[in-house]
Amino acid sequence: MSRMKAPKSGVRVRMYRQGQGDCFLLAFPREGGTVNNPVYLLIDCGYMGGSQFSDVAFQDVIDHIADSTGGFIDYVAITHEHADHVNGFNRRGGDGNRLFDQITFGQLWLAWTEDGSDGDANNLRERFRDTLVALALAEDRIAASDLDPAFGADVAHLLEVELGPKADRQAFAAILKAQNGARFGAVDGITNKTAIKYLRDTAQSGPEFLTPEQDAFAMGGTTGAQVYVLGPPRDENLLTSLDPQGDEEFHIGSDFALSGEAAAFNMAITGGGDQGNVSPFAKRYATPEDEVFAQPVPPPDQFNPAEAEELVRDYNATVYCEALSGVPQEDWRRIDGDWLRAAGAIALRLNHEVNNTSLVLAFALPNTGKVLLFTGDAQRGNWISWSDLEWEGDDGPVTAKDLLGRCVFYKCGHHGSHNATLDGQLDSDHANLSWFAQGPFAQDFVAMIPVHSAWAKRKNGWNHPLPSIHEALMKKARGRVMRNDRARVQRPRPGQGHGKLTDAEWDAFKDLSIEAKLYKEYIVLDE
C-alpha cells in the first residue's frame, strides 16, 4: 500500500472509522521534502467498547496507519484521557504486543493538565481521583442493590469511559478494597492513563505540555504551519462550566447541577476511617442530631432531657433499624439503595469535567492563513475561554475571533453532543459556530463528525449528533459534512435549506475527498 501523501500546499486530513471515537491522521508538506514524505500528526486514537463498525476491524485501522506513515509519525497529540480518545494505544494483538508497537512516534503533545510539575494540574487531578475512587467502589454496591438495573448499566458505561472495560474496573476496585480505600494515586496500570504512559515512554521526545498562555509556534518540519493552543483554560470556574447557557445552546434544555456530595459519597462507599460528620446524604435529607437535641423540651415534670434522648434513640431503633429492635421495618421508610443514585450524577459530572480539559488545537496554513480546528470534547467553559486569547502575529495581534474567522475545517466536538459546539451570533462575546469561516473563507467550510449514531442511540439513548447542531453544520458547510456512519456525502438538493453548491464547487469537493471503508479523507488546499 502506498504512503499517505501530503498535498503540494495544504494538509490532508483522514478520519478513521474505528467506532464511536476520535482517530485523525494529518499529513503536512515537509520542508525540503516531497509529497511522498510528509510530516504526520496523529490526534487521538480510541473508541467506545461495542461501537465498532461491523465492516472495520480495529487491527486493520492500526495496520493501515502504520503502512500509510511508513511506521513513523512525527507528532502525536492526545486531547484528553477518555477511552474513546486513547484506548486504542492499549490494544494488543494475538501475539500479546501492542498494535501500535509497529509505529514509532517523534514528539508527544499533551495538555498542561497532564504536567506533574504543574500545581494547578495536580490539584485538578487530585479531585478527579477522589471521585473515581468513590465511583469504582460504588459499581458493585449498585449491582447488589434493588435499584433499576438500567441505572446500574448507565453508571457502568460512564465508568467505562474513565476506567476502561469491566475487567479493568473490577481489578481497580479490588486493589482499592485491598488497600482499604487507598487513594487513586497509589494504584497504577488500571486506567486510561496507561495509554498515555505508553506514549510518554515510547515517544522520541516530549512530552510537550501545551497551554493557551504560550505563543503560537511553528510546527517543526512543515513548510510553515502554525499551531495555536486554545484550551484547556486554567480558570477552574471555566473548567467546571459544562452546559451551554441561554443563546449559547443549540435548542436542548439542561438543568444539571451537582452539590458537594462526592466526598461524603466516597466516605460512605469506602466505609473506612473516621467519618466524623460526613453523611452519604445531602443536607436537605437530614436534621443533625445536635440540632434535634437543641430544641426546647417539655417541662421536667413530664420527662427530662436525658429521657427525651433515650426516647428518640428507641424510636429510631424501632422504626429504622430492625437489627437492633427486632421489630419489622416499615419498608416505605427505607432508603437503603436510594443514596446510590448520586453515583449517576457524580459519574456524569466527572465525564463532562474531563471532557472540558480537552487540548484544543488550531492549525493555520502558511499561504492563505486557513485554519483547521480540533477541539477534542471541549465543552462550554473551554469555548468561553477562547474569547480572551490573543497572540502576536506578523501584522499585529491575532485574536481567537480572527483565527476562527479563517476556520475552514472543524472536527466536531464530542460526536456532535449538545454541550460541545456553542451557538451564537457573529457579534456574541463568546466563541461560537457563527464566528467560523467568515468573508473569503465562508465558501470553503467543511466539517467532520466522528460518530456512530445508531450505536449511541441504541446503547445509551444519546442523540449524537444533536439534530440542531448537525443542521447548523450542514448549512454552514452547504452539505459538506463527513460522518463516520454515512457511506457518502450527498449533494444538497434544492429545498433542503443547506445552500447551493455550483457544479464546480461540488466537483472540487469530490476531488478533494475520499470515502473509503476504513476512513474518510479531505484535503484543505493552501492556495
C-alpha positions in Angstrom: 0.0 0.0 0.0 1.3 3.5 -0.8 2.1 6.1 1.8 -0.4 8.8 2.7 0.7 11.8 0.7 0.6 15.5 1.6 -0.8 17.9 -1.0 1.8 20.2 -2.5 0.3 23.0 -0.5 -2.2 22.4 2.4 -2.9 19.4 4.6 -4.6 16.1 4.1 -7.0 15.1 7.0 -8.0 11.5 7.5 -10.7 10.4 10.0 -10.6 6.7 10.7 -13.7 4.6 11.2 -12.7 2.5 14.2 -16.1 3.2 16.0 -17.5 6.0 18.2 -14.3 7.8 19.0 -11.6 10.0 17.6 -8.6 9.0 15.4 -7.3 11.6 13.0 -4.2 11.4 10.9 -2.9 14.6 9.2 -0.2 14.9 6.5 1.5 18.3 6.1 4.1 19.1 3.4 7.6 18.6 4.7 10.1 21.5 4.3 12.6 20.4 1.7 10.8 17.1 1.1 8.3 15.7 -1.4 4.6 14.9 -1.2 5.6 11.3 -0.5 7.5 12.3 2.7 5.0 14.3 4.7 5.1 15.5 8.3 2.5 13.3 10.0 0.4 14.2 13.0 -1.9 11.7 14.8 -4.6 13.2 17.1 -6.1 10.6 19.5 -7.0 7.0 18.8 -9.8 5.3 20.7 -13.4 4.1 20.6 -16.2 3.1 22.9 -16.5 -0.6 23.6 -19.0 -2.3 21.3 -19.3 0.7 19.0 -17.1 -0.7 16.2 -18.5 -0.6 12.7 -19.2 -4.2 11.5 -17.1 -3.8 8.4 -14.0 -2.4 10.1 -11.6 -4.3 12.4 -9.5 -2.2 14.8 -6.3 -4.0 13.9 -6.9 -3.2 10.3 -7.0 0.5 11.2 -3.7 0.4 13.0 -2.1 -1.6 10.3 -3.3 0.9 7.8 -1.9 3.8 9.8 1.4 2.0 10.0 1.5 1.4 6.3 0.3 4.9 5.5 3.1 6.5 7.5 5.9 4.1 6.8 5.8 3.3 10.6 6.9 6.8 11.7 4.6 9.6 13.0 6.3 12.9 13.7 3.7 14.1 16.2 1.0 12.5 18.4 -1.4 14.7 20.3 -3.7 13.4 23.0 -6.7 15.7 23.7 -7.8 14.1 27.0 -7.7 10.7 28.7 -11.2 9.3 27.9 -11.4 5.8 26.5 -12.8 6.9 23.1 -9.7 9.0 22.6 -6.9 6.9 24.0 -7.7 3.2 24.5 -6.5 2.3 21.0 -2.9 2.7 22.3 -3.6 0.0 24.8 -4.9 -2.6 22.4 -2.9 -5.7 21.9 -2.8 -8.3 19.1 -2.9 -12.0 19.2 0.9 -12.1 20.0 0.4 -10.0 23.1 2.1 -7.0 21.7 0.6 -3.6 21.4 -0.8 -2.9 17.9 1.0 0.4 18.0 4.4 -1.2 18.6 4.8 -1.2 14.8 4.8 2.6 14.8 7.5 5.0 16.1 6.4 8.4 17.4 8.5 11.5 17.3 7.1 14.1 19.7 4.2 13.8 22.1 1.8 16.7 22.8 -0.4 16.8 25.9 -2.4 19.4 27.6 -0.9 21.2 30.7 -3.4 19.2 32.8 -1.1 16.2 32.4 2.0 18.0 33.7 3.0 16.5 37.0 5.1 19.6 37.9 2.1 22.0 37.4 0.4 22.8 40.7 -3.0 23.6 39.0 -2.9 20.3 37.1 -2.1 18.3 40.3 -5.0 19.9 42.2 -7.3 19.1 39.4 -6.2 15.5 39.1 -6.5 15.1 42.9 -10.2 16.0 42.8 -10.8 13.7 39.8 -9.1 10.8 41.5 -11.1 11.1 44.7 -14.3 10.9 42.7 -13.0 8.0 40.7 -12.3 6.0 43.9 -15.8 6.5 45.1 -17.4 5.5 41.8 -15.2 2.5 41.2 -16.1 1.1 44.6 -19.8 2.0 44.1 -20.3 -0.1 41.0 -20.6 -3.4 42.9 -22.8 -1.8 45.5 -25.2 -0.6 42.8 -25.3 -4.1 41.2 -26.3 -5.6 44.6 -28.9 -3.0 45.3 -32.6 -3.1 44.4 -32.2 -0.1 42.0 -33.4 -0.4 38.4 -30.8 -2.4 36.5 -30.8 0.2 33.8 -29.4 2.7 36.3 -26.5 0.4 37.1 -25.9 0.0 33.3 -25.7 3.7 32.9 -23.2 4.1 35.7 -21.1 1.2 34.4 -21.0 2.8 31.0 -19.9 6.2 32.3 -17.2 4.4 34.3 -16.0 2.6 31.2 -15.2 6.0 29.7 -13.0 6.7 32.7 -11.5 3.4 33.7 -11.9 1.1 30.7 -13.8 -2.2 30.3 -15.4 -4.1 33.2 -12.3 -6.3 33.9 -10.2 -3.2 34.4 -12.8 -1.6 36.6 -13.1 -4.7 38.8 -9.3 -5.0 39.1 -9.2 -1.3 40.1 -11.9 -1.8 42.7 -10.3 -4.9 44.1 -7.0 -3.1 44.6 -8.7 -0.3 46.3 -10.6 -2.6 48.6 -7.4 -4.5 49.4 -5.8 -1.2 50.3 -8.8 -0.2 52.4 -9.8 2.7 50.2 -6.4 3.8 49.3 -6.1 7.0 47.2 -6.2 6.6 43.4 -2.6 7.8 43.2 -1.4 4.6 44.8 -2.9 2.4 42.1 -1.1 2.1 38.8 -1.8 0.4 35.5 -5.5 0.2 35.5 -6.9 3.3 33.9 -6.7 5.1 30.5 -3.6 6.7 31.8 -1.7 3.6 30.9 -2.2 4.5 27.2 -0.8 8.0 27.9 2.1 6.5 29.9 2.8 4.1 26.9 3.2 7.2 24.7 5.3 9.1 27.2 7.6 6.1 27.5 8.0 5.4 23.7 7.9 8.9 22.0 11.3 10.0 21.0 10.8 13.4 22.5 8.5 15.2 24.9 6.0 15.3 26.2 5.4 18.9 25.4 2.7 20.3 27.7 0.7 22.8 25.7 -1.2 25.7 27.3 -3.2 28.7 25.9 -0.8 31.1 27.6 2.0 30.1 25.2 2.8 31.9 21.9 1.7 30.3 18.6 4.6 28.2 17.3 5.8 26.8 14.0 5.1 23.1 13.5 8.7 21.8 13.1 9.4 20.1 9.8 6.5 21.6 7.9 6.6 24.4 5.3 5.3 26.9 7.9 2.2 25.6 9.5 1.5 27.5 12.8 0.0 25.9 15.9 -2.3 27.8 18.2 -3.3 26.4 21.6 -6.8 27.5 22.6 -7.6 25.2 25.6 -8.0 24.0 28.2 -8.2 27.1 30.3 -6.7 27.4 33.8 -9.7 29.1 35.4 -11.3 26.4 37.4 -14.7 28.2 37.1 -14.5 27.7 33.4 -13.2 24.2 33.6 -16.2 23.2 35.6 -18.7 25.2 33.4 -20.1 22.4 31.3 -23.5 23.1 29.8 -24.4 26.0 27.3 -26.4 28.8 28.7 -29.1 30.9 27.0 -28.3 31.6 23.3 -25.1 29.5 23.5 -27.2 26.4 23.3 -28.4 24.5 20.2 -32.0 24.0 21.4 -31.8 21.5 24.1 -32.6 22.1 27.8 -30.2 21.4 30.6 -30.7 21.8 34.4 -27.8 19.8 35.7 -26.1 20.7 38.9 -24.2 18.7 41.5 -23.7 19.6 45.1 -20.6 19.0 47.1 -21.6 15.4 48.0 -18.8 13.5 46.3 -16.6 13.4 49.4 -19.4 12.2 51.6 -20.4 9.6 48.9 -16.8 8.4 48.9 -16.7 8.0 52.7 -20.0 6.1 52.6 -18.7 3.8 49.9 -15.3 3.1 51.4 -16.6 2.8 54.9 -13.2 3.3 56.3 -11.7 5.8 58.7 -13.2 8.4 60.9 -16.1 9.8 59.0 -16.9 12.5 61.6 -19.9 14.5 60.5 -19.7 13.2 56.9 -23.0 11.7 55.7 -23.8 10.0 52.4 -27.0 12.1 52.1 -27.4 15.7 51.1 -28.1 18.1 53.9 -31.6 18.6 52.7 -32.4 15.0 53.7 -31.2 15.1 57.3 -31.5 17.0 60.5 -28.3 17.0 62.6 -28.6 15.3 65.9 -27.2 18.3 67.8 -30.0 20.4 66.3 -32.6 18.0 67.3 -31.5 18.0 70.9 -31.0 21.7 71.0 -34.8 22.2 70.6 -36.9 23.2 73.7 -38.1 20.2 75.7 -41.4 19.8 77.7 -41.4 20.7 81.4 -39.3 18.5 83.6 -42.4 17.1 85.4 -43.2 15.2 82.1 -39.7 13.9 81.3 -36.2 15.3 81.4 -33.7 15.8 78.5 -31.9 12.5 79.2 -35.2 10.7 78.9 -36.0 12.6 75.7 -32.8 11.5 74.2 -33.4 7.9 75.1 -36.9 8.0 73.7 -35.6 9.4 70.4 -33.0 6.7 70.2 -35.5 4.0 70.9 -37.9 5.4 68.3 -35.1 5.4 65.7 -34.1 1.9 66.5 -37.6 0.7 66.3 -38.5 2.4 63.0 -35.3 2.4 61.1 -33.1 -0.4 62.5 -34.7 -3.9 62.5 -31.3 -5.5 63.5 -31.3 -3.5 66.8 -35.0 -3.5 67.6 -36.3 -6.9 66.4 -39.3 -5.0 65.1 -40.0 -5.4 61.3 -39.2 -2.2 59.5 -41.7 -0.1 57.6 -40.5 -0.6 54.1 -41.8 2.6 52.8 -39.3 4.4 55.1 -36.3 2.5 53.8 -33.8 4.4 51.6 -31.1 1.7 51.6 -30.2 2.0 47.9 -31.6 5.4 47.1 -28.4 7.2 48.1 -26.5 5.3 45.5 -28.4 7.3 42.8 -25.9 10.0 43.5 -23.4 7.9 41.7 -25.0 8.6 38.3 -24.8 12.3 38.7 -21.3 12.2 40.0 -20.1 9.9 37.2 -21.8 12.2 34.6 -20.2 15.3 36.1 -16.8 13.7 36.1 -17.1 12.7 32.5 -18.1 16.2 31.5 -15.3 17.8 33.5 -12.6 15.6 31.9 -14.1 16.5 28.5 -13.6 20.1 29.4 -9.9 19.6 30.0 -9.5 18.8 26.3 -6.5 20.1 24.5 -7.8 22.4 21.7 -5.5 23.0 18.7 -5.9 25.2 15.7 -3.5 24.8 12.7 -3.0 27.8 10.4 -1.7 27.2 6.9 1.2 29.5 5.8 0.0 30.8 2.4 -3.7 31.5 2.9 -4.0 31.5 6.7 -6.7 28.9 6.5 -7.3 27.3 9.9 -8.2 23.7 10.9 -9.8 23.4 14.4 -9.6 20.2 16.6 -11.5 20.6 19.9 -11.4 17.1 21.4 -14.5 17.1 23.5 -14.2 20.6 24.8 -17.4 21.9 26.5 -18.8 25.3 27.4 -16.1 26.7 29.7 -13.4 25.7 27.3 -15.1 27.5 24.4 -15.9 30.6 26.5 -12.2 31.0 27.5 -11.1 31.4 23.9 -12.6 34.9 23.7 -9.8 36.3 25.9 -6.9 34.8 23.9 -4.6 36.9 21.8 -1.3 36.0 20.0 1.4 38.1 18.3 1.2 37.9 14.5 3.4 39.3 11.7 0.8 42.0 11.1 -0.2 42.7 14.7 -2.3 40.9 17.4 -4.3 37.8 16.4 -7.5 37.2 18.5 -9.5 34.0 18.7 -12.2 35.7 16.7 -9.7 36.5 13.9 -8.4 32.9 14.0 -11.8 31.3 13.9 -12.9 33.6 11.2 -10.4 31.7 9.0 -11.5 28.3 10.2 -12.4 26.2 7.1 -12.2 22.8 8.7 -13.9 21.8 12.0 -13.6 18.5 13.8 -17.0 18.5 15.5 -16.6 18.1 19.3 -17.8 15.1 21.3 -19.6 13.4 18.4 -21.9 16.3 18.0 -23.1 16.3 21.6 -25.3 19.3 22.7 -22.6 20.8 25.0 -19.6 20.6 22.7 -20.4 23.1 20.0 -21.7 26.5 21.0 -24.4 28.5 19.2 -24.4 32.3 19.0 -24.1 35.2 16.6 -21.1 36.9 14.9 -21.4 39.7 17.5 -21.6 37.4 20.5 -19.0 37.8 23.2 -18.3 34.1 23.3 -16.8 31.9 20.6 -19.4 30.0 18.6 -20.1 28.4 15.3 -21.1 31.8 13.7 -17.5 33.0 14.2 -16.2 30.3 11.9 -15.4 30.8 8.2 -16.0 34.5 7.6 -15.5 36.6 4.5 -13.4 35.0 1.8 -13.2 31.8 3.9 -17.0 31.3 4.0 -17.2 29.2 0.8 -14.6 26.7 1.9 -16.0 25.4 5.3 -16.1 21.6 5.7 -16.8 19.6 8.9 -16.1 16.0 10.1 -18.1 14.2 12.8 -16.6 11.0 14.3 -19.9 9.3 15.3 -21.8 6.1 15.2 -25.3 7.5 15.7 -27.2 4.2 15.7 -25.0 2.7 18.3 -25.1 5.8 20.5 -28.9 5.9 20.4 -29.4 2.1 20.9 -26.7 1.7 23.6 -27.2 4.8 25.7 -30.0 6.9 24.3 -27.6 9.6 23.2 -28.6 11.9 20.4 -25.3 12.0 18.6 -25.1 14.2 16.7 -27.7 16.6 18.1 -30.0 17.3 15.1 -29.8 21.1 15.5 -26.0 21.0 15.6 -25.9 18.7 12.6 -28.3 21.0 10.7 -26.3 24.1 11.6 -23.1 22.4 10.3 -24.9 21.3 7.1 -26.0 24.9 6.4 -22.6 26.4 7.2 -20.8 23.7 5.1 -23.5 23.7 2.4 -23.8 20.0 2.9 -20.1 19.1 3.1 -20.3 17.3 6.4 -18.4 14.0 6.5 -19.7 11.4 9.1 -18.2 8.1 10.0 -21.6 6.4 9.9 -22.6 7.5 6.5 -21.3 6.0 3.3 -21.3 9.1 1.2 -21.8 12.8 1.4 -24.9 13.6 -0.7 -25.0 16.8 -2.7 -27.6 19.2 -1.2 -30.9 19.2 -3.1 -32.9 22.4 -3.7 -35.3 23.0 -0.9 -33.2 21.3 1.8 -32.1 24.7 3.1 -28.4 23.9 3.1 -27.4 26.3 0.4 -26.4 25.7 -3.2 -23.1 24.3 -4.4 -22.3 25.0 -8.0 -21.2 22.1 -10.2 -17.6 23.3 -10.0 -17.8 23.5 -6.2 -19.3 20.0 -5.9 -16.8 18.6 -8.3 -13.9 20.2 -6.4 -15.2 18.8 -3.1 -15.4 15.3 -4.5 -11.9 15.7 -6.0 -10.5 16.7 -2.6 -12.3 13.9 -0.6 -12.2 10.1 -0.2 -14.8 8.0 1.5 -13.4 4.5 2.0 -14.3 1.6 4.3 -11.5 2.4 6.8 -11.6 6.2 6.7 -13.0 9.5 5.4 -10.5 12.0 4.0 -10.4 15.6 2.9 -7.7 17.9 1.6 -7.6 21.5 2.8 -5.8 23.4 0.0 -3.4 26.3 0.9 -3.7 28.2 -2.4 
